[in-house]
Amino acid sequence: MEELFLKRFAEALEKEVGVKMEDDFREYEEWDSLSLLVILSMVDDEYGVNIDANHFAGMKTVKDIFEFIIKKSA
């Protein structure tokens, strides 16, 4: 599931270089306010998990998002 998530995350951002769990996604060159909406939409569509703004504000790494999905999916 982790590899598929990383692939979907990279595709959502149209990021050509691989995405790693430890990456600070806000530091990506591709990251902007539209990216936020794209990632939130991808998470909702692919995993059925809604991340509200308060939770997302506290997330820093790709792994933070992934772990939130796992927690909410359980």
C-alpha positions in Angstrom: 0.0 0.0 0.0 2.9 2.3 0.8 4.4 2.2 -2.7 1.0 2.8 -4.4 0.4 5.8 -2.1 3.8 7.3 -3.0 3.0 6.7 -6.7 -0.4 8.4 -6.4 1.1 11.3 -4.4 3.7 11.9 -7.1 1.1 11.7 -9.9 -1.2 14.1 -8.1 1.6 16.7 -8.0 2.8 15.8 -11.4 6.2 15.3 -9.8 8.7 13.6 -12.0 11.3 12.8 -9.3 10.2 10.1 -6.8 8.4 10.9 -3.6 9.7 9.5 -0.3 7.9 9.1 3.0 10.4 11.3 4.9 10.0 14.2 2.4 8.7 17.5 3.6 6.0 17.9 0.9 5.7 21.7 1.5 9.3 22.0 0.3 8.5 20.5 -3.1 9.1 22.9 -5.9 5.6 21.8 -7.2 3.8 22.6 -3.9 1.3 25.5 -3.9 -2.2 26.1 -2.7 -3.6 24.2 -5.7 -1.4 21.2 -4.7 -3.1 21.1 -1.3 -6.5 20.8 -2.9 -5.3 18.1 -5.3 -3.8 16.0 -2.5 -6.9 16.3 -0.3 -9.0 15.3 -3.3 -6.8 12.4 -4.1 -6.8 11.1 -0.5 -10.6 11.4 -0.4 -11.2 9.8 -3.8 -8.6 6.9 -3.5 -8.9 6.2 0.2 -12.2 7.6 1.3 -10.5 9.7 4.0 -11.3 13.3 4.6 -8.4 15.4 6.1 -9.7 18.6 7.6 -7.7 21.8 7.5 -6.7 21.6 11.2 -5.2 18.1 10.8 -3.5 19.0 7.6 -1.9 22.1 9.0 0.0 19.9 11.5 1.3 17.5 8.8 4.8 18.0 7.5 5.9 14.9 5.8 4.4 12.5 3.2 4.5 9.9 6.0 2.3 12.1 8.2 -0.4 12.0 5.5 0.0 8.2 4.9 -0.2 7.4 8.6 -3.4 9.6 8.9 -4.9 7.6 6.1 -4.0 4.3 7.8 -5.3 5.4 11.1 -8.7 6.6 9.6 -9.0 3.5 7.4 -8.6 1.1 10.3 
